[in-house]
């Protein structure tokens, strides 16, 4: 099975940068995903990493280090609409498991 | 393309009653998943179908939960009898196939409250 850890909550100011860390343990690593989930809504796909390094997509970037079992999601130029839960999910042996999520609150 | 459809959106039942949830995946998606998301936690996989066959149901409480995907399209998840701890959001997701190359698309979920 997988063990996925991420902080429970983070708060940041509009326009700032926030980094959400995720550490994991898994067998048969197939990839790491980040999802965004607004309250009462479905998770939506943000990013996918399978090789080490940084993947950049607009204001969002995700980094992976497979040897360290570590990933982070970087949110730049924060906007109020970025207030949501961010879920780190690891696919191991072709099964996708989620962390508990990090609630990010963006303040004006 | 149309997304993953789920119904009902909300459901309130008393403990020991039964309840069923319905999911219609994206057209052409062979793989369908049911996840349970308890408040404050990440989604937990209950069952995974590939077409109409079960790939993984290791975390499905089979004494009370059942699921089927007849004809490899729509799926239903049933709880009978419900317990208080079953209160959660039940998310359905689908993907083209099994593996990390295929993204998961989630439905909006069914919020179940057991009183």
Interface residues (C-beta under 8 A of the other chain):
Chain A: X4 X30 X31 X33 X40 X41 X42 X43 X44 X45 X48 X50 X87 X89 X91 X94 X95 X96 X97 X98 X99 X100 X101
Chain B: X4 X33 X35 X40 X41 X42 X43 X44 X45 X48 X56 X91 X98 X99 X100 X103 X104 X105 X106 X107 X108 X109 X111
